[in-house]
Amino acid sequence: MNKDFKSGFCALIGMPNVGKSTLLNAIAGQKIAIISEKPQTTRNKILAVYSAPEAQIIFTDTPGIHNPHNKLGEYMVKVANESMRDTDVVIFVVDASKGIRPKEREIAENIDKLGIPAVLVINKIDLIKKEDLLPMIADFSSMNDFEDIIPISAKEEDGVDSLLSAIKHYLEPGPMFYDENTVTDQPEKAIAAEIIREKMLWLLDEEIPHGIAMEITRMREKQRITEIHATIYCEKKSHKGIIIGKNGDMLKQIGTLAREDIEKMLDKKVYLQLWVKIKTDWRNSDFLIKNFGYKDDDSI
């Protein structure tokens, strides 16, 4: 092993909708996490691997830290908090356009108690005036002795290289945990399911997408095409009607947009078949939360 080679784990944390998934995709160089303007898009830890000749950084994009309203929400916050403890560097992402929110002050103070190197990333700087940035940096600096404060625009991929350089500085010499060509630990089946859910987040009303779970029931590779059968679970009969739409138009639109992205991911033609079923109040069912892949033990 090259004694100068560094490696380590970094957790991306922050409130919902601050751009963690966009940043993760920019680092990975491809879509592995779904993106939406609606909050609480990410439900599980999503791992991305950045490999360079001198270092390998393993990132986890965690669910946004929020005040949960159901058992699924409790699980999401638990995942985010546990990620902070099991990491080498914490990357705290905030949205510059929202100013500094009380919950972010609380998160900054909690990070300070961990004794782990922490980097503050002020994202979406393309949405604010330059003169508004310095007071924000000063205010955050008073809450936590961050190792670095790095302004970026993940959407424009501005400042991402500076962030990667900063992280490398705080890693210890270590092995290459993953093959250099690996970009994520997420199986194609899981990414396909999340891509479908992303399109529903884009197209449907605020309430409906958060009550949706996805299950890929078949993913079969053929010579020239990949056949995917997916079931969309929603919580109400009225939601099922909205997802399907008049004459099936909404479901067709969801399927068309999802298929295009899945084909880009697989670099292959895709046949995508969607079904919609009702699972009432599944977000408060321990069994169903676990069944849909959002829980890896028997307690939250």
FISE-275957 format. One line per 8 residues: number of its first residue (from 1); their letters; for each residue x, y, z of N, C-alpha, C. Coordinates in nm, 3 decimals, m for minus. Example, Ala and Ser with C-alpha at 12.3 -4.5 7.8 and 13.67 -1.06 7.14 Angstrom:
<nodes>
1 = AS = 1.319 m0.569 0.780 1.230 m0.450 0.780 1.320 m0.330 0.780; 1.285 m0.225 0.708 1.367 m0.106 0.714 1.290 0.003 0.787 $
</nodes>
This chain:
<nodes>
1 = MNKDFKSG = 0.083 m0.120 0.000 0.000 0.000 0.000 0.087 0.125 0.000; 0.049 0.224 m0.080 0.118 0.352 m0.083 0.101 0.421 0.052; 0.213 0.445 0.120 0.204 0.503 0.255 0.147 0.644 0.254; 0.149 0.711 0.139 0.094 0.846 0.129 m0.053 0.847 0.089; m0.107 0.728 0.059 m0.248 0.719 0.016 m0.339 0.736 0.138; m0.442 0.819 0.123 m0.536 0.847 0.232 m0.674 0.794 0.195; m0.752 0.759 0.298 m0.889 0.717 0.274 m0.972 0.741 0.400; m1.103 0.749 0.381 m1.189 0.771 0.496 m1.333 0.791 0.455 $
9 = FCALIGMP = m1.418 0.806 0.559 m1.562 0.816 0.539 m1.610 0.956 0.579; m1.700 1.011 0.496 m1.756 1.144 0.520 m1.908 1.138 0.516; m1.972 1.195 0.615 m2.118 1.201 0.618 m2.163 1.340 0.577; m2.251 1.346 0.478 m2.315 1.472 0.439 m2.442 1.487 0.523; m2.447 1.590 0.606 m2.566 1.610 0.689 m2.620 1.751 0.669; m2.742 1.772 0.715 m2.803 1.903 0.704 m2.954 1.890 0.701; m3.021 2.003 0.696 m3.167 2.003 0.689 m3.213 1.956 0.552; m3.342 1.922 0.538 m3.393 1.882 0.408 m3.377 1.991 0.303 $
17 = NVGKSTLL = m3.353 1.949 0.180 m3.354 2.039 0.064 m3.242 2.142 0.063; m3.126 2.108 0.121 m3.013 2.201 0.117 m2.916 2.168 0.003; m2.942 2.057 m0.068 m2.860 2.024 m0.184 m2.760 1.913 m0.161; m2.781 1.829 m0.058 m2.686 1.721 m0.030 m2.682 1.620 m0.145; m2.799 1.585 m0.197 m2.803 1.487 m0.306 m2.741 1.543 m0.434; m2.764 1.670 m0.461 m2.702 1.734 m0.578 m2.551 1.732 m0.566; m2.501 1.760 m0.446 m2.357 1.757 m0.421 m2.303 1.615 m0.438; m2.374 1.517 m0.386 m2.329 1.378 m0.398 m2.320 1.336 m0.545 $
25 = NAIAGQKI = m2.421 1.374 m0.623 m2.419 1.340 m0.766 m2.304 1.410 m0.838; m2.274 1.534 m0.799 m2.163 1.608 m0.860 m2.030 1.540 m0.829; m2.016 1.491 m0.707 m1.893 1.422 m0.667 m1.879 1.289 m0.741; m1.992 1.216 m0.752 m1.989 1.085 m0.817 m1.977 1.096 m0.968; m2.019 1.209 m1.024 m2.014 1.226 m1.168 m2.131 1.162 m1.241; m2.233 1.118 m1.164 m2.353 1.061 m1.224 m2.464 1.061 m1.119; m2.586 1.038 m1.164 m2.699 1.038 m1.071 m2.700 0.909 m0.990; m2.685 0.922 m0.858 m2.703 0.808 m0.769 m2.802 0.842 m0.657 $
33 = AIISEKPQ = m2.833 0.972 m0.642 m2.929 1.017 m0.542 m3.033 1.104 m0.611; m3.158 1.088 m0.572 m3.263 1.163 m0.640 m3.268 1.306 m0.587; m3.319 1.394 m0.673 m3.320 1.537 m0.644 m3.461 1.590 m0.658; m3.504 1.671 m0.562 m3.635 1.732 m0.569 m3.635 1.859 m0.486; m3.722 1.952 m0.522 m3.737 2.074 m0.442 m3.818 2.047 m0.316; m3.888 1.935 m0.313 m3.965 1.900 m0.194 m3.871 1.847 m0.085; m3.900 1.878 0.043 m3.812 1.833 0.151 m3.822 1.683 0.175; m3.722 1.631 0.249 m3.718 1.492 0.293 m3.720 1.394 0.175 $
41 = TTRNKILA = m3.643 1.428 0.071 m3.638 1.341 m0.047 m3.561 1.213 m0.019; m3.443 1.225 0.042 m3.360 1.108 0.071 m3.412 1.040 0.197; m3.429 0.907 0.191 m3.482 0.832 0.306 m3.378 0.741 0.370; m3.280 0.698 0.295 m3.177 0.607 0.344 m3.040 0.669 0.323; m2.939 0.609 0.386 m2.802 0.649 0.355 m2.767 0.602 0.214; m2.715 0.693 0.133 m2.671 0.657 m0.002 m2.522 0.681 m0.009; m2.449 0.580 m0.049 m2.303 0.588 m0.046 m2.248 0.616 m0.185; m2.155 0.713 m0.191 m2.083 0.743 m0.315 m1.934 0.735 m0.289 $
49 = VYSAPEAQ = m1.861 0.689 m0.388 m1.717 0.671 m0.374 m1.644 0.764 m0.470; m1.555 0.845 m0.414 m1.468 0.931 m0.494 m1.327 0.874 m0.485; m1.271 0.839 m0.600 m1.136 0.781 m0.602 m1.042 0.868 m0.683; m0.924 0.892 m0.629 m0.818 0.967 m0.696 m0.687 0.895 m0.670; m0.580 0.926 m0.744 m0.452 0.858 m0.723 m0.401 0.869 m0.580; m0.436 0.978 m0.512 m0.381 1.001 m0.379 m0.477 0.973 m0.264; m0.606 0.948 m0.296 m0.704 0.930 m0.188 m0.832 0.864 m0.238; m0.904 0.804 m0.144 m1.040 0.756 m0.171 m1.130 0.805 m0.058 $
57 = IIFTDTPG = m1.238 0.874 m0.096 m1.332 0.928 0.001 m1.467 0.861 m0.020; m1.522 0.805 0.087 m1.652 0.740 0.080 m1.753 0.833 0.147; m1.849 0.879 0.069 m1.950 0.974 0.116 m2.083 0.904 0.142; m2.153 0.947 0.245 m2.291 0.905 0.263 m2.380 1.028 0.262; m2.482 1.024 0.177 m2.585 1.128 0.175 m2.696 1.081 0.266; m2.723 1.156 0.371 m2.819 1.112 0.472 m2.951 1.188 0.458; m3.060 1.132 0.514 m3.187 1.206 0.513 m3.173 1.339 0.585; m3.248 1.438 0.540 m3.244 1.569 0.604 m3.291 1.563 0.749 $
65 = IHNPHNKL = m3.224 1.635 0.836 m3.260 1.637 0.978 m3.380 1.730 0.997; m3.490 1.674 1.049 m3.614 1.750 1.063 m3.689 1.698 1.186; m3.802 1.760 1.218 m3.886 1.712 1.327 m3.984 1.609 1.271; m3.967 1.481 1.304 m4.045 1.376 1.239 m4.191 1.375 1.281; m4.278 1.333 1.188 m4.423 1.326 1.213 m4.476 1.183 1.206; m4.389 1.087 1.176 m4.432 0.947 1.171 m4.309 0.859 1.192; m4.331 0.727 1.194 m4.220 0.636 1.221 m4.114 0.638 1.112; m4.157 0.659 0.987 m4.059 0.672 0.880 m3.971 0.793 0.904 $
73 = GEYMVKVA = m4.031 0.905 0.944 m3.954 1.025 0.975 m3.857 1.003 1.089; m3.900 0.929 1.192 m3.811 0.898 1.304 m3.691 0.816 1.256; m3.718 0.721 1.168 m3.610 0.639 1.112 m3.511 0.725 1.035; m3.562 0.818 0.954 m3.475 0.904 0.872 m3.383 0.988 0.959; m3.437 1.046 1.067 m3.355 1.129 1.156 m3.253 1.042 1.229; m3.293 0.919 1.266 m3.201 0.826 1.332 m3.082 0.794 1.241; m3.109 0.768 1.115 m3.003 0.739 1.018 m2.906 0.856 1.009; m2.961 0.978 0.999 m2.875 1.096 0.987 m2.787 1.115 1.110 $
81 = NESMRDTD = m2.846 1.101 1.229 m2.770 1.120 1.352 m2.663 1.014 1.372; m2.695 0.889 1.337 m2.596 0.781 1.351 m2.479 0.800 1.254; m2.508 0.857 1.138 m2.403 0.878 1.039 m2.297 0.975 1.091; m2.339 1.070 1.172 m2.244 1.168 1.226 m2.143 1.101 1.320; m2.189 0.998 1.391 m2.099 0.933 1.489 m2.005 0.833 1.423; m2.046 0.781 1.309 m1.968 0.674 1.244 m1.900 0.726 1.118; m1.816 0.828 1.136 m1.752 0.890 1.020 m1.619 0.953 1.059; m1.537 0.981 0.960 m1.407 1.045 0.985 m1.416 1.197 0.973 $
89 = VVIFVVDA = m1.502 1.243 0.884 m1.521 1.387 0.863 m1.671 1.412 0.844; m1.723 1.514 0.910 m1.862 1.554 0.893 m1.867 1.672 0.797; m1.952 1.660 0.695 m1.973 1.770 0.601 m2.113 1.825 0.627; m2.120 1.941 0.688 m2.247 2.005 0.724 m2.286 2.100 0.611; m2.395 2.066 0.541 m2.438 2.144 0.425 m2.556 2.233 0.462; m2.545 2.361 0.428 m2.654 2.455 0.451 m2.688 2.526 0.320; m2.808 2.580 0.316 m2.858 2.650 0.197 m2.840 2.800 0.220; m2.749 2.861 0.144 m2.720 3.004 0.161 m2.843 3.090 0.140 $
97 = SKGIRPKE = m2.933 3.049 0.051 m3.049 3.131 0.018 m3.153 3.136 0.129; m3.143 3.045 0.228 m3.241 3.040 0.338 m3.194 3.115 0.462; m3.071 3.170 0.459 m3.018 3.230 0.579 m2.982 3.122 0.680; m2.969 3.160 0.806 m2.934 3.063 0.911 m3.059 3.034 0.992; m3.098 2.907 0.996 m3.221 2.867 1.065 m3.190 2.809 1.203; m3.285 2.820 1.299 m3.260 2.770 1.435 m3.215 2.625 1.439; m3.274 2.540 1.356 m3.236 2.399 1.356 m3.090 2.382 1.316; m3.040 2.470 1.229 m2.900 2.462 1.187 m2.806 2.503 1.299 $
105 = REIAENID = m2.849 2.597 1.381 m2.769 2.632 1.499 m2.757 2.512 1.593; m2.868 2.441 1.610 m2.870 2.321 1.694 m2.778 2.212 1.638; m2.784 2.192 1.505 m2.700 2.090 1.442 m2.552 2.127 1.458; m2.519 2.254 1.436 m2.381 2.300 1.449 m2.327 2.275 1.589; m2.409 2.301 1.690 m2.367 2.278 1.829 m2.349 2.130 1.858; m2.437 2.045 1.801 m2.425 1.900 1.822 m2.299 1.844 1.756; m2.266 1.897 1.637 m2.144 1.853 1.569 m2.022 1.885 1.655; m2.025 1.999 1.719 m1.911 2.045 1.799 m1.881 1.948 1.914 $
113 = KLGIPAVL = m1.986 1.875 1.960 m1.969 1.782 2.072 m1.908 1.649 2.029; m1.903 1.622 1.899 m1.858 1.492 1.850 m1.707 1.473 1.854; m1.635 1.584 1.845 m1.489 1.575 1.841 m1.436 1.520 1.711; m1.513 1.536 1.604 m1.475 1.488 1.471 m1.452 1.609 1.382; m1.350 1.607 1.296 m1.331 1.720 1.204 m1.460 1.748 1.126; m1.497 1.875 1.121 m1.621 1.914 1.053 m1.594 2.027 0.954; m1.650 2.012 0.836 m1.639 2.115 0.732 m1.778 2.168 0.703; m1.793 2.299 0.706 m1.920 2.362 0.672 m1.921 2.394 0.524 $
121 = VINKIDLI = m2.024 2.347 0.455 m2.042 2.376 0.313 m2.163 2.467 0.298; m2.139 2.589 0.252 m2.248 2.682 0.227 m2.285 2.670 0.079; m2.395 2.600 0.054 m2.436 2.567 m0.082 m2.531 2.674 m0.139; m2.550 2.668 m0.267 m2.642 2.756 m0.342 m2.598 2.902 m0.336; m2.467 2.924 m0.340 m2.418 3.062 m0.337 m2.455 3.138 m0.464; m2.494 3.063 m0.569 m2.539 3.129 m0.692 m2.672 3.201 m0.673; m2.738 3.178 m0.559 m2.870 3.238 m0.535 m2.864 3.359 m0.442; m2.744 3.397 m0.395 m2.734 3.511 m0.304 m2.632 3.613 m0.355 $
129 = KKEDLLPM = m2.636 3.733 m0.297 m2.538 3.836 m0.330 m2.408 3.807 m0.255; m2.296 3.838 m0.317 m2.166 3.809 m0.256 m2.149 3.876 m0.120; m2.205 3.997 m0.107 m2.188 4.070 0.020 m2.266 4.005 0.135; m2.360 3.916 0.104 m2.436 3.848 0.211 m2.364 3.724 0.264; m2.258 3.683 0.197 m2.190 3.559 0.233 m2.101 3.574 0.356; m2.026 3.683 0.365 m1.931 3.700 0.476 m2.000 3.704 0.613; m2.111 3.777 0.630 m2.179 3.774 0.760 m2.227 3.633 0.798; m2.269 3.557 0.699 m2.315 3.420 0.724 m2.199 3.333 0.772 $
137 = IADFSSMN = m2.083 3.348 0.707 m1.964 3.273 0.748 m1.925 3.309 0.891; m1.930 3.438 0.923 m1.893 3.483 1.058 m1.987 3.426 1.163; m2.117 3.424 1.132 m2.217 3.374 1.227 m2.198 3.225 1.252; m2.180 3.147 1.146 m2.159 3.004 1.162 m2.028 2.976 1.237; m1.926 3.057 1.214 m1.797 3.038 1.283 m1.811 3.053 1.434; m1.906 3.133 1.478 m1.927 3.154 1.621 m1.996 3.034 1.688; m2.058 2.947 1.608 m2.132 2.832 1.662 m2.043 2.709 1.677; m1.941 2.699 1.592 m1.860 2.578 1.588 m1.723 2.613 1.529 $
145 = DFEDIIPI = m1.622 2.549 1.583 m1.487 2.572 1.531 m1.465 2.481 1.409; m1.533 2.513 1.298 m1.522 2.431 1.177 m1.379 2.432 1.126; m1.335 2.316 1.076 m1.201 2.307 1.019 m1.191 2.394 0.894; m1.298 2.395 0.816 m1.304 2.476 0.694 m1.447 2.520 0.672; m1.463 2.634 0.607 m1.594 2.680 0.562 m1.579 2.707 0.412; m1.654 2.630 0.333 m1.636 2.634 0.188 m1.767 2.669 0.118; m1.774 2.785 0.053 m1.893 2.820 m0.025 m1.890 2.747 m0.159; m2.004 2.689 m0.198 m2.012 2.618 m0.325 m2.147 2.639 m0.392 $
153 = SAKEEDGV = m2.155 2.600 m0.516 m2.282 2.579 m0.585 m2.276 2.439 m0.644; m2.340 2.344 m0.574 m2.335 2.204 m0.620 m2.401 2.191 m0.757; m2.506 2.268 m0.779 m2.577 2.263 m0.907 m2.486 2.302 m1.022; m2.405 2.406 m1.000 m2.311 2.453 m1.103 m2.175 2.384 m1.094; m2.159 2.296 m0.994 m2.032 2.227 m0.967 m1.919 2.326 m0.943; m1.953 2.437 m0.881 m1.856 2.541 m0.847 m1.812 2.522 m0.702; m1.683 2.501 m0.680 m1.630 2.484 m0.545 m1.621 2.340 m0.500; m1.670 2.245 m0.581 m1.667 2.104 m0.542 m1.522 2.054 m0.532 $
161 = DSLLSAIK = m1.436 2.095 m0.624 m1.295 2.054 m0.619 m1.227 2.107 m0.493; m1.261 2.229 m0.453 m1.204 2.286 m0.330 m1.247 2.206 m0.208; m1.373 2.162 m0.209 m1.423 2.080 m0.098 m1.348 1.947 m0.090; m1.330 1.882 m0.204 m1.258 1.753 m0.205 m1.115 1.769 m0.156; m1.050 1.876 m0.196 m0.912 1.902 m0.151 m0.907 1.922 0.000; m1.006 1.994 0.053 m1.010 2.019 0.197 m1.031 1.889 0.275; m1.121 1.804 0.226 m1.150 1.678 0.295 m1.025 1.591 0.301; m0.952 1.582 0.191 m0.831 1.498 0.185 m0.733 1.536 0.297 $
169 = HYLEPGPM = m0.729 1.662 0.330 m0.636 1.711 0.431 m0.663 1.647 0.568; m0.790 1.611 0.595 m0.827 1.561 0.728 m0.837 1.408 0.734; m0.804 1.340 0.625 m0.806 1.195 0.624 m0.672 1.139 0.669; m0.677 1.018 0.725 m0.556 0.948 0.768 m0.509 0.854 0.657; m0.380 0.817 0.656 m0.335 0.713 0.562 m0.419 0.586 0.579; m0.458 0.528 0.468 m0.542 0.409 0.478 m0.555 0.338 0.345; m0.630 0.227 0.344 m0.641 0.145 0.224 m0.746 0.198 0.127; m0.750 0.144 0.008 m0.857 0.169 m0.087 m0.968 0.069 m0.054 $
177 = FYDENTVT = m1.079 0.117 m0.001 m1.187 0.030 0.043 m1.265 m0.029 m0.074; m1.273 0.046 m0.183 m1.350 0.002 m0.299 m1.261 0.007 m0.423; m1.296 m0.075 m0.522 m1.230 m0.068 m0.652 m1.240 0.074 m0.706; m1.138 0.121 m0.775 m1.134 0.261 m0.819 m1.246 0.296 m0.917; m1.309 0.197 m0.979 m1.419 0.223 m1.072 m1.556 0.224 m1.005; m1.560 0.193 m0.875 m1.688 0.193 m0.802 m1.731 0.336 m0.773; m1.858 0.367 m0.800 m1.910 0.501 m0.768 m2.018 0.497 m0.660; m2.078 0.381 m0.634 m2.180 0.371 m0.529 m2.197 0.226 m0.487 $
185 = DQPEKAIA = m2.250 0.207 m0.365 m2.283 0.072 m0.319 m2.428 0.038 m0.348; m2.501 0.131 m0.406 m2.642 0.110 m0.434 m2.660 0.017 m0.554; m2.734 m0.092 m0.540 m2.760 m0.176 m0.656 m2.845 m0.103 m0.759; m2.831 m0.142 m0.885 m2.907 m0.078 m0.992 m3.057 m0.082 m0.965; m3.102 m0.190 m0.904 m3.244 m0.206 m0.872 m3.291 m0.094 m0.778; m3.208 m0.064 m0.676 m3.245 0.040 m0.579 m3.244 0.178 m0.644; m3.145 0.205 m0.730 m3.138 0.335 m0.797 m3.256 0.351 m0.892; m3.294 0.245 m0.962 m3.410 0.251 m1.052 m3.536 0.287 m0.974 $
193 = AEIIREKM = m3.555 0.226 m0.858 m3.672 0.255 m0.775 m3.673 0.401 m0.731; m3.556 0.451 m0.693 m3.548 0.591 m0.649 m3.570 0.688 m0.765; m3.526 0.653 m0.884 m3.549 0.739 m1.001 m3.699 0.751 m1.027; m3.772 0.641 m1.016 m3.918 0.646 m1.035 m3.980 0.736 m0.929; m3.935 0.722 m0.804 m3.989 0.804 m0.696 m3.957 0.952 m0.718; m3.839 0.980 m0.773 m3.801 1.118 m0.803 m3.900 1.183 m0.898; m3.941 1.110 m1.002 m4.033 1.168 m1.100 m4.167 1.200 m1.037; m4.208 1.118 m0.940 m4.333 1.148 m0.869 m4.319 1.271 m0.780 $
201 = LWLLDEEI = m4.201 1.288 m0.721 m4.175 1.409 m0.642 m4.184 1.533 m0.730; m4.140 1.521 m0.853 m4.146 1.633 m0.947 m4.289 1.665 m0.990; m4.367 1.561 m1.017 m4.493 1.577 m1.089 m4.617 1.586 m1.000; m4.610 1.536 m0.878 m4.730 1.525 m0.796 m4.734 1.629 m0.684; m4.852 1.643 m0.623 m4.873 1.739 m0.515 m4.784 1.708 m0.395; m4.765 1.808 m0.311 m4.674 1.801 m0.196 m4.698 1.677 m0.109; m4.824 1.648 m0.076 m4.854 1.541 0.020 m4.828 1.402 m0.036; m4.861 1.380 m0.162 m4.865 1.244 m0.216 m4.729 1.175 m0.222 $
209 = PHGIAMEI = m4.623 1.239 m0.275 m4.496 1.166 m0.290 m4.437 1.115 m0.159; m4.463 1.185 m0.048 m4.406 1.142 0.079 m4.478 1.020 0.135; m4.594 0.987 0.081 m4.664 0.866 0.120 m4.643 0.753 0.022; m4.540 0.763 m0.058 m4.514 0.663 m0.162 m4.393 0.577 m0.125; m4.405 0.447 m0.149 m4.292 0.355 m0.140 m4.283 0.279 m0.271; m4.161 0.236 m0.306 m4.138 0.168 m0.433 m4.089 0.026 m0.409; m4.131 m0.064 m0.497 m4.079 m0.200 m0.496 m4.055 m0.245 m0.640; m3.932 m0.281 m0.671 m3.901 m0.339 m0.802 m3.927 m0.489 m0.791 $
217 = TRMREKQR = m4.029 m0.537 m0.858 m4.068 m0.678 m0.847 m3.997 m0.766 m0.950; m3.947 m0.704 m1.058 m3.872 m0.780 m1.158 m3.773 m0.687 m1.228; m3.649 m0.731 m1.241 m3.550 m0.659 m1.320 m3.471 m0.766 m1.395; m3.508 m0.786 m1.520 m3.453 m0.897 m1.598 m3.373 m0.844 m1.717; m3.248 m0.885 m1.724 m3.161 m0.846 m1.834 m3.185 m0.935 m1.955; m3.215 m0.873 m2.067 m3.223 m0.945 m2.193 m3.113 m0.894 m2.285; m3.102 m0.949 m2.403 m2.989 m0.916 m2.489 m2.984 m0.768 m2.524; m3.097 m0.710 m2.560 m3.097 m0.571 m2.606 m3.181 m0.478 m2.518 $
225 = ITEIHATI = m3.240 m0.532 m2.413 m3.331 m0.452 m2.332 m3.332 m0.506 m2.189; m3.356 m0.415 m2.093 m3.378 m0.456 m1.954 m3.525 m0.439 m1.922; m3.586 m0.544 m1.875 m3.728 m0.542 m1.840 m3.743 m0.516 m1.691; m3.817 m0.409 m1.655 m3.835 m0.371 m1.515 m3.984 m0.362 m1.485; m4.027 m0.433 m1.381 m4.164 m0.421 m1.330 m4.155 m0.357 m1.192; m4.231 m0.251 m1.170 m4.224 m0.179 m1.043 m4.364 m0.153 m0.989; m4.378 m0.165 m0.858 m4.505 m0.135 m0.792 m4.490 m0.009 m0.707; m4.582 0.083 m0.726 m4.588 0.206 m0.648 m4.693 0.186 m0.540 $
233 = YCEKKSHK = m4.652 0.201 m0.414 m4.747 0.190 m0.303 m4.780 0.330 m0.251; m4.909 0.359 m0.238 m4.952 0.487 m0.180 m5.046 0.458 m0.064; m5.083 0.562 0.011 m5.156 0.541 0.135 m5.308 0.557 0.124; m5.356 0.619 0.016 m5.500 0.647 0.005 m5.551 0.614 m0.134; m5.679 0.576 m0.141 m5.742 0.546 m0.268 m5.742 0.669 m0.358; m5.766 0.788 m0.298 m5.767 0.912 m0.376 m5.629 0.939 m0.436; m5.524 0.904 m0.362 m5.387 0.923 m0.413 m5.360 0.830 m0.531; m5.413 0.708 m0.522 m5.395 0.613 m0.632 m5.452 0.670 m0.762 $
241 = GIIIGKNG = m5.571 0.731 m0.751 m5.634 0.789 m0.869 m5.552 0.903 m0.928; m5.492 0.984 m0.841 m5.410 1.097 m0.887 m5.283 1.046 m0.954; m5.220 0.944 m0.894 m5.097 0.889 m0.951 m5.123 0.831 m1.090; m5.235 0.761 m1.105 m5.268 0.703 m1.235 m5.310 0.812 m1.334; m5.390 0.908 m1.288 m5.433 1.018 m1.373 m5.544 0.978 m1.470; m5.598 1.079 m1.534 m5.706 1.057 m1.631 m5.654 0.974 m1.748; m5.722 0.863 m1.774 m5.683 0.770 m1.882 m5.540 0.719 m1.866; m5.489 0.721 m1.741 m5.354 0.672 m1.716 m5.244 0.768 m1.757 $
249 = DMLKQIGT = m5.280 0.896 m1.783 m5.182 0.991 m1.838 m5.068 1.021 m1.741; m5.100 1.039 m1.611 m4.994 1.072 m1.514 m4.897 0.956 m1.499; m4.949 0.835 m1.489 m4.861 0.719 m1.474 m4.771 0.702 m1.597; m4.827 0.730 m1.714 m4.747 0.724 m1.837 m4.635 0.827 m1.834; m4.666 0.948 m1.785 m4.566 1.054 m1.779 m4.455 1.017 m1.680; m4.494 0.964 m1.564 m4.395 0.919 m1.465 m4.305 0.813 m1.527; m4.367 0.716 m1.595 m4.292 0.607 m1.654 m4.197 0.652 m1.763; m4.241 0.746 m1.846 m4.158 0.795 m1.956 m4.033 0.866 m1.903 $
257 = LAREDIEK = m4.053 0.955 m1.806 m3.940 1.030 m1.750 m3.843 0.937 m1.676; m3.899 0.842 m1.601 m3.815 0.748 m1.526 m3.736 0.659 m1.621; m3.802 0.610 m1.725 m3.735 0.521 m1.820 m3.615 0.589 m1.885; m3.630 0.718 m1.919 m3.519 0.790 m1.982 m3.397 0.795 m1.892; m3.418 0.821 m1.763 m3.304 0.828 m1.670 m3.246 0.689 m1.641; m3.332 0.590 m1.631 m3.283 0.454 m1.605 m3.201 0.405 m1.724; m3.244 0.439 m1.846 m3.167 0.401 m1.965 m3.029 0.465 m1.965; m3.021 0.591 m1.919 m2.891 0.657 m1.909 m2.802 0.585 m1.808 $
265 = MLDKKVYL = m2.862 0.544 m1.695 m2.784 0.476 m1.592 m2.733 0.340 m1.641; m2.820 0.264 m1.707 m2.784 0.129 m1.752 m2.714 0.127 m1.886; m2.723 0.241 m1.959 m2.670 0.249 m2.096 m2.731 0.138 m2.181; m2.863 0.125 m2.169 m2.933 0.018 m2.238 m3.080 0.054 m2.247; m3.149 0.004 m2.348 m3.292 0.025 m2.361 m3.365 m0.042 m2.244; m3.474 0.021 m2.200 m3.549 m0.029 m2.085 m3.697 m0.039 m2.120; m3.758 m0.151 m2.082 m3.903 m0.165 m2.084 m3.949 m0.154 m1.939; m4.027 m0.050 m1.908 m4.069 m0.023 m1.770 m4.220 m0.037 m1.757 $
273 = QLWVKIKT = m4.263 m0.122 m1.667 m4.406 m0.144 m1.641 m4.435 m0.104 m1.496; m4.534 m0.016 m1.477 m4.567 0.035 m1.344 m4.707 m0.008 m1.301; m4.719 m0.045 m1.172 m4.849 m0.071 m1.110 m4.862 0.017 m0.986; m4.986 0.045 m0.945 m5.011 0.126 m0.826 m5.102 0.047 m0.730; m5.057 0.034 m0.604 m5.136 m0.035 m0.501 m5.145 0.051 m0.376; m5.242 0.020 m0.291 m5.265 0.097 m0.168 m5.215 0.019 m0.047; m5.136 0.085 0.037 m5.096 0.032 0.167 m5.124 0.142 0.270; m5.239 0.136 0.333 m5.284 0.243 0.421 m5.188 0.267 0.537 $
281 = DWRNSDFL = m5.147 0.394 0.554 m5.065 0.439 0.668 m4.938 0.356 0.686; m4.875 0.317 0.575 m4.755 0.232 0.585 m4.639 0.300 0.657; m4.637 0.434 0.655 m4.526 0.506 0.719 m4.525 0.494 0.870; m4.635 0.444 0.930 m4.640 0.420 1.073 m4.641 0.271 1.107; m4.609 0.188 1.009 m4.603 0.043 1.031 m4.458 m0.002 1.034; m4.412 m0.052 1.149 m4.275 m0.103 1.159 m4.249 m0.210 1.054; m4.346 m0.300 1.036 m4.329 m0.410 0.942 m4.312 m0.359 0.799; m4.399 m0.266 0.757 m4.394 m0.218 0.618 m4.272 m0.130 0.594 $
289 = IKNFGYKD = m4.234 m0.049 0.693 m4.114 0.033 0.678 m3.993 m0.057 0.653; m3.984 m0.164 0.731 m3.874 m0.259 0.713 m3.886 m0.332 0.579; m4.008 m0.368 0.544 m4.033 m0.440 0.419 m3.994 m0.359 0.296; m4.011 m0.227 0.305 m3.976 m0.139 0.193 m3.830 m0.096 0.196; m3.752 m0.152 0.289 m3.608 m0.131 0.287 m3.558 m0.013 0.365; m3.643 0.048 0.449 m3.601 0.167 0.523 m3.560 0.137 0.666; m3.543 0.010 0.700 m3.513 m0.025 0.838 m3.432 m0.152 0.841; m3.321 m0.152 0.912 m3.234 m0.271 0.909 m3.227 m0.342 1.044 $
297 = DDSI = m3.314 m0.303 1.136 m3.321 m0.376 1.263 m3.464 m0.369 1.314; m3.487 m0.412 1.435 m3.624 m0.420 1.486 m3.662 m0.302 1.573; m3.576 m0.201 1.579 m3.609 m0.084 1.659 m3.573 0.042 1.584; m3.641 0.150 1.618 m3.614 0.280 1.556 m3.544 0.368 1.658 $
</nodes>
